[in-house]
Every structure is written in C-alpha cells, then in structure tokens.
Amino acid sequence: LEVLEALECLGGSGPPDLRHLVTALGGALLWQCGMAAGPERGRERLARALDDGSALRTFEAMLGAQGVPPDTARGLCAGTPAQRRRLLGEAEVCEELPAPQEG
C-alpha cells in the first residue's frame, strides 16, 4: 500500500500529508546540497517535478536502470490503480488499524 501511495505522490496526487513531507524534507535537502537557494525554493522545485510528471518519469528510468522489465516499469508508472495492484500483488487480508490519537 505504501508503494501505491508513493507512486501516486510521484504522479502529483496521493495523500496531502505525504506530499507535504516529501516536498518539505526534499526541499531542505536540495538547499543543503546547494541545488536550491533555500528550503522553500527546493520545496517549490520538487512540487513542480511531482506536478509535471518528471518525478514519475525519473522513477521509471531508475526502475529500468535496475533491470525491471520495461512493461513492468511502465505499468507501475503509467498504469491505473488496478493495474498497479496486479503488478505489485495484494495481501489476502488487509486490516485498518486506526491510531487512538494523532501524533
């Protein structure tokens, strides 16, 4: 399920809290390694990469470089949620365990 959420985030959608975490931490990293003028500029750069599809295309290229068959990489990166689930497989039992409080 986490991989599905990560793919959604790379494609510019997915849970807002994950997107916030990715852009905040990634923006700070881009700033710290000199690739952005500040953490906010880094956050903006990452948000653009998520929204314009370049983050997902880069991930697909990374999959290919690691030997993932092109059809599988394409299915994960451009497939529907149902196609992605078929490629990744699903647990026979899935149970939601809500936290008793936020934090």
C-alpha positions in Angstrom: 0.0 0.0 0.0 2.9 2.4 0.7 4.3 1.8 -2.7 1.0 2.6 -4.3 0.9 5.9 -2.3 4.4 6.7 -3.3 3.6 6.2 -7.0 0.5 8.4 -6.6 2.7 11.1 -5.0 5.3 10.8 -7.7 2.4 11.4 -10.2 1.3 14.6 -8.5 -1.6 13.2 -6.4 -1.9 11.0 -3.4 -2.3 11.8 0.3 -1.6 15.5 1.0 0.4 14.7 4.2 2.8 12.5 2.1 3.2 15.3 -0.5 3.9 17.8 2.3 6.5 15.5 3.9 8.3 14.8 0.6 8.4 18.4 -0.5 9.4 19.7 2.9 12.2 17.2 3.5 13.3 17.1 -0.1 13.3 20.9 -0.3 15.6 21.1 2.7 17.9 18.5 1.2 18.1 20.4 -2.1 19.0 23.6 -0.2 21.6 21.8 1.9 23.4 20.3 -1.1 23.4 23.7 -3.0 20.7 22.8 -5.5 18.2 25.4 -4.3 18.6 28.9 -2.9 16.6 28.0 0.2 14.4 25.2 1.6 11.2 26.9 0.2 12.8 27.1 -3.3 13.7 23.5 -3.0 10.1 22.6 -2.0 8.8 24.5 -5.0 11.2 22.7 -7.3 10.1 19.3 -6.0 6.4 20.3 -6.2 6.9 21.2 -9.9 8.6 17.8 -10.5 5.7 16.0 -9.0 3.1 18.0 -10.8 4.7 18.0 -14.3 5.3 14.2 -14.3 9.1 14.4 -14.4 9.5 12.8 -10.9 7.5 9.8 -12.1 9.4 9.6 -15.4 12.7 9.7 -13.5 11.5 6.9 -11.2 10.5 4.8 -14.3 14.0 5.3 -15.7 15.5 4.3 -12.3 13.5 1.1 -12.5 14.8 0.4 -16.0 18.4 1.0 -14.9 17.9 -1.6 -12.1 16.7 -4.2 -14.6 13.0 -4.0 -14.1 11.3 -5.1 -17.4 10.1 -2.1 -19.4 6.5 -3.3 -19.4 6.5 -3.7 -15.7 8.1 -0.3 -15.1 5.6 1.3 -17.5 2.7 -0.4 -15.8 3.8 0.8 -12.4 4.4 4.3 -13.5 1.5 4.8 -16.1 -0.9 2.1 -15.1 -4.3 2.5 -13.4 -4.5 1.8 -9.7 -6.0 -1.6 -10.5 -3.1 -2.4 -12.9 -0.6 -1.3 -10.3 -2.2 -3.6 -7.7 -2.0 -6.5 -10.1 1.7 -5.9 -10.7 2.5 -5.4 -7.0 0.2 -8.1 -5.7 -2.1 -7.8 -2.8 -2.2 -9.3 0.7 -5.1 -11.7 1.2 -6.0 -9.9 4.4 -5.9 -6.2 4.9 -7.0 -4.7 8.2 -7.0 -1.0 9.0 -5.7 -0.2 12.5 -6.6 3.4 13.4 -4.4 5.2 15.8 -6.1 6.1 19.1 -4.8 9.7 18.8 -2.9 11.9 16.4 0.8 12.2 16.6 
